[in-house]
Amino acid sequence: PAISQGFRLCRRPFALNVTKRISRLPISTIVWRCYWIPYAILAFIPHSFLALSIYNALRGDEKKARGWAFYSLTGYICLPMSMFVNLTVPFMYLFDWDRRMFYNYVTKLWGKITTYPFIVPEITGAERIPRDQRPMIFVSNHQSWLDIFCMCWLPDDVILRFVSKKQIAYIPVVGWSMALLGHVLFDRATGGKQLLKDCAELLRNNVPIFFFPEGTRSRDLHRLLPFKAGAFKLALDCKATIVPITICGTGDIMRAGHETELDLEGENGPRKVTIIVHEPIEVMEDDTLDSLRDRSAAAIGSAL
């Protein structure tokens, strides 16, 4: 007790001094420091990625140099954009919290700027995407972490709300921004019921949902993994139109298990990414979960 009391007595003047200093600061100064100091610390993340890119470039490892440069660039872009998103949250909450169209443009811009120095996807069939505000679910194969970035090249009037694992939200800046931008974060611990409930609410507000029904990245780029049921059960429950999409090439450029590498040179020249939008699938009265799943897999697989 004597040691504890002595420690408190020694600590009290310091605590009081700090409290007095803070109390004399204007509120605007406190808010400003609480805002920029975390961002200044987070800026070391893209700095470190840039250092790794330069290090690998000096070693002659072009694939890893480009890979770390990719992450460095997306980090540098994400910092000011997320700051802007944070400042506009009150306005978005008041005027467009369901659709968040402005944030949709921010997401697309982030994805395009990040991929432009490395790869620009070729998109075919974008005119097939319905524009009449019907409930709509996009389903696509999943080859690489690049898939989400490349999907940002879809037309700007197409809202992208991805279903992703909740763990993505723990990634500094990028994950936090995804949550604010309205993407659906799925917690496997709570099961699929809450996910379907959240997605159904978005569909009722004319917000499309984007699923990767394989559930994870496929290492066999010419064969689909079995599709999970969630997207197709949601389509049945909400009578939503399914838009199948095939993405090709991302798995060759950034392979699963080699996320720090960008392999842009193939045997026959520069590698390409293509995105093919297939004819929408309307839910009929006699459709079942399996029939929707099979029709979607057939459409996506036809272009692999």
N, C-alpha and C positions, 0 to 999 in steps of 0.2 A: 504493500500500500504506500509506503513512503516513497519508493522509487516511482510508482505510478503518479502520485501527487506531484512529485518534483518535475516529472516529464510534462504534466499538464501546465504547471506554472511556467516552465520554459517555453512551451508551445504557444501559450495564450497571447503574449505580446506580438508574436509573428502573425498569428491568425487575425488579431484585431487590426494590425497594420495593413494586412492584405485587404481585409474587409473595408477599411476606411478608404483605401486607394481605389477600390472598385466602386464604392458608393459615390466617389467624386467624379467618376467618368460619366459623360452623357450616355443616354440609352442608345443613341445612334452609333456611338463608338463601340459600345459593348456588342451590339448586333453585328456591326461590320467586322469586328475581330473574330467573333464566333463563326462568321461566314467565310472569311478568306483564309484564316489559319488552317482549318482542315484541308482546304483545297491546295494550299501551299505544300502541306505534307503529302497529299495524294499525288502531287505533281512529280514526286520522286519515282512513282511507278513507271510512267512512260519514259522518264529520264533513264531509268535502269534498263528498260527494254531497248532504248536507243543505243546505250552503251554495249549491250549484248549484240546488237546488230552490227555495230562497227567492229567489235571484237571478232565476230565470225567472218565478216568481210575481209579483215586483215589475214585471217587464217585461210582464206580462199574457199570457205564453205558458203556458196551463194544461196543455197536453199534456206539454210538457217538465218543467213543475213537478211533475206527478204522476209522470212517468217517473223523475226523479231521486229523488223521495220514495220510490218503490218500491224502488230499489236501496239507498237509505239505510236503510230499514226492514229489508230482508233482511240488510244488513250488521250492524246493531245486534243483530238476533236471532241471527245466526250466531256472533258472537263468544262470548257466554256459553255457547251450546249446544255449540260446538266444544270449548270448555274442559271442559265436562262430559263430552263424548264421549272426550276424551283421558284424563281421569281414570278412566273406566270400561273402557278397553280391556283391562286385565289380567283383569277379571272376565268380560268378554265372550269373551275368548280361552279362558278355562278352561271356560266353561259353555255357550256358544251361538255359537261362532265361525262356523259354517256359515250358520245362518239369521239370526242377529242381529235377532231380533224386536224387542228393545228399541230398537235403532237405527232400525228401521222406523217405530216410533211417533215417534221424534225427527224423522225426515225428514218425516213427515206433519204434525207440529205446526209445523215450520218453514215448510212450504209453505202451510198454512192461515192462519197468523198473517200471513204476507207478503201474501197475496192478499185477505184478508178486508176490509181498508179500501177496496179498489178493486172487486173482483169476487168473487162466489161462484158457482161453476159449478152448473148443473143436471145431475144425473146420472140417466140412465134405463137400466134393464137390468142394474144391478149384481148382482141376484139370479141372473143367468145365469152368473156367474163360479163355476167349480167350487171346492168347498171340501174335496175328498177327498184332498188331498196328492198328486195325480197330477202328472207332469211337465207344465209349462204355460208357454207362450210368449205374451206379449201383443204384438200388433202394432197400430200406430196411425199415422194420417197426422201430418204435422209441419208446423205453420203458423208457429210463433212460439217465442221463448224462454219464453213464458208456459206452454207445454204441460206442462213438467215440474212447475211449481208447481201447475197446475190438477189434474194427475193425483193430487196428494197428497190430493184430496178423495174419492178412491175409499175404500171401507170400510177401517177400520183393520186388519182381519184379512187384507187382501190385501197380500202382500209386494211391494214395488216395488224391483227391481234394474235400473236403466237401463244400457243400453249406450251409451256416449258416447265422444267423441274424447279421446285422452290429453291433449290440450292444455288441457282443462278443469281438469286437476289443477294447472296452473300459476296459476290464479286464486287470489289470496290468500284464505285461510280457507274460502271456498265450495268450491274445487276440492280442497283438502286434506281437507275434511270428507267430500266425496263418496267419496274413496278409502278413508277409514277406515270409512265406513258400508257399504262392500261393493259399491258400484256398479262395473260392469265398464268399465274404461277401455281403449279400443281404439287400438292403435298401428298406423297404416296402413303404417309402414315395415316391420313384421314380417309383414304379410299377415294373412289371415283364419284361418289354421290355428290359431294360438295363441288367438285369440278364441273359435273354436268349441270348442276344448279346455277353456278356462276356463268357458264357459257350460255345456258338457255336465257338468262336475263339479258345478256348482251345481244343475242339474236332477236329478242323481242324489241330491242331498241335499234334494230337494223344495223348492227355491228357484226361484220363477218368474223369468223373464227378460223384460224389456220392451225391444222394438225399435221404432225408427222406420225402417222398411225403405226409405223414400224416400232416406235417407242425409243429407238436408239439408232446410232449410225450403223449402216450396213457395211461390212468389210468386203463383201462380194458385190462389186459395182454393177453386175449384170443380172443380179437376182434379188428379188424383194424378200425381206423378212416377213413372217406372218403379221398381218395387220391386227392391231388391237381393236376392241369393239367400241370404244368410247365415242369416236367421231360418228359412227354409223348409227349407234343407239340415239345419239343426239339428233341426227338427221331425221330418224323415224319419229321421235317424240315431238319435234318442232316443225316437221314437214319442210325441212330446209333443203335447198338445192345444193348438191355436192359438185364442186369444181375440181376435177383431178388435174394435178400438175406433175410433170416429170422434169427433174433437174439432172443434167448430165455434165460431168467434167470436174465438179468440185472435189470428188473423191480422189481423182488423180492428182490434183493440185495440192490439196491439204488432206493427206491420208489419215484415217483414224489411227491413233497411236503415235502420229508424227505431227502434232499440232503446231510445233514450232518451226515447221518447214513449209516453204512454198515452192513447189516444183513446177515451174512455168514452161519448161522446155521438154517437149516430147520427142519421140523418134522421128516423127514426120513434121516437125516444126513446133511453133508455139501452141501450147494447150489452149483449148477454148471451153467456155461454159455456155451451155444452151438450156433454156427454160421453155418447155412446151406446155401450153395451156390446152387441155382437151375439152371436148364438148361437155357441157354441164349435164349432170345426171339428176333428173327429177324423180322425186319419191312418189311411187305409184301405190295404189291401195293394196295390191297384192305383194308389195315388196317386203322382204324380211331383212334382218340385220345381216345375215349371210349373203343374201343376193346383192345388197348394196356394197358390201365389202368385196365380193368377187368382181362386180362390174368396175369398181374403182381400181382394184389391183390390176385387172386386165387392161384398162386404159393406160395407167401409169407404166406398166411393164411393157406395153407395146412400143414405147419409145426408148427403152433402155438399150 
